[in-house]
């Protein structure tokens, strides 16, 4: 069964690249994309994804606040925080907000698939990311 994902990032170009990577390389169904924390909450209510890939830094409502609100509404929802900067304080704050994982965007090619498999509790085939 495909992993049902919602992509949340204020950079539409990054969302498009991530969508393409996921849909070409793994068994994933991207249900939608959001450009803000507010939109992420609305789309999660409407689409009911298994996993939300959430940017940490966004204007108005950042990924931490959006994660807190999503986890309050949907306690079993898996949120994975994505960020450009891997800072320990941000990592701790993300986990306190309810994130299941915290990944640097530059490591997604190597770490995203194993992380998705881990948070879903499944053994999934590991695609050849390094050739992408």
C-alpha positions in Angstrom: 0.0 0.0 0.0 1.3 3.4 -0.9 2.4 5.9 1.7 0.0 8.8 1.6 1.9 12.1 2.0 1.2 15.8 2.3 4.2 18.1 1.4 4.4 21.4 3.2 7.0 24.0 2.3 6.8 27.7 1.4 9.1 27.0 -1.6 7.0 25.7 -4.4 10.1 24.6 -6.4 11.3 22.4 -3.5 7.8 20.9 -3.1 7.8 20.1 -6.8 11.2 18.5 -6.7 10.3 16.5 -3.6 7.0 15.3 -5.2 8.8 14.2 -8.3 11.5 12.4 -6.3 8.9 10.6 -4.1 6.7 9.6 -7.0 9.5 8.3 -9.2 11.6 6.5 -6.6 9.2 5.1 -3.9 5.7 3.8 -3.5 4.2 7.0 -2.4 1.0 8.9 -3.2 1.4 12.7 -2.7 -2.1 13.8 -1.8 -1.4 17.5 -1.9 1.0 20.3 -1.3 0.7 23.2 1.1 2.7 26.5 1.2 2.0 27.4 4.8 1.3 26.0 8.2 -2.3 27.1 8.0 -2.8 25.5 4.7 -1.2 22.3 6.0 -3.8 22.1 8.8 -6.7 22.6 6.4 -5.4 20.0 3.9 -4.6 17.5 6.6 -8.2 17.8 7.8 -9.5 17.3 4.2 -7.0 14.7 2.8 -6.0 12.6 5.9 -2.5 11.8 4.9 -0.4 9.1 6.7 2.6 11.4 6.9 3.2 15.1 6.6 6.6 16.3 5.4 6.8 19.7 7.1 9.3 22.6 6.5 10.5 24.1 9.7 10.8 27.7 8.7 7.8 29.2 7.0 6.2 32.7 7.3 3.2 33.3 9.6 2.9 29.8 11.1 6.1 27.9 11.2 6.4 24.1 11.1 6.7 23.8 14.8 3.4 25.5 15.5 1.7 23.7 12.6 3.0 20.4 14.0 1.7 21.1 17.5 -1.8 21.9 16.1 -1.8 18.9 13.8 -0.8 16.5 16.6 -3.4 18.0 18.9 -6.1 17.2 16.3 -4.6 14.0 14.9 -2.4 12.3 17.6 -1.5 9.4 15.4 -0.5 11.5 12.4 3.2 11.2 11.6 5.0 14.6 11.0 8.6 14.7 9.7 10.2 18.1 10.0 12.5 19.1 7.1 15.0 21.9 7.5 18.0 23.6 5.8 19.8 24.0 9.2 20.4 21.1 11.5 20.5 22.8 14.9 20.1 20.8 18.1 17.7 23.3 19.7 15.4 23.1 16.6 15.6 19.3 16.7 14.6 19.3 20.4 11.8 21.8 19.8 10.5 19.7 16.8 10.4 16.5 18.9 8.7 18.4 21.7 6.0 19.6 19.2 5.3 16.0 18.3 7.5 15.4 15.2 8.5 11.8 14.6 11.7 12.8 12.8 13.9 15.8 11.9 15.8 15.7 8.7 18.2 18.1 7.0 17.0 18.8 3.4 20.5 18.1 2.0 20.4 14.6 3.4 16.9 13.7 2.0 18.4 11.6 -0.8 20.0 9.2 1.6 17.8 9.5 4.8 14.2 10.1 3.6 13.3 6.6 2.5 14.7 4.8 5.6 13.0 7.4 7.8 9.7 6.9 6.1 10.1 3.1 6.5 11.0 3.5 10.2 8.1 5.8 11.1 5.6 3.6 9.3 7.1 0.5 11.1 7.6 -1.3 7.8 10.5 -2.9 6.0 10.3 -1.3 2.6 12.7 -1.8 -0.4 15.5 0.7 -0.3 15.7 2.5 -3.7 18.9 3.5 -5.3 18.8 7.2 -4.2 22.4 7.9 -5.0 21.8 7.5 -8.7 19.0 9.9 -8.7 
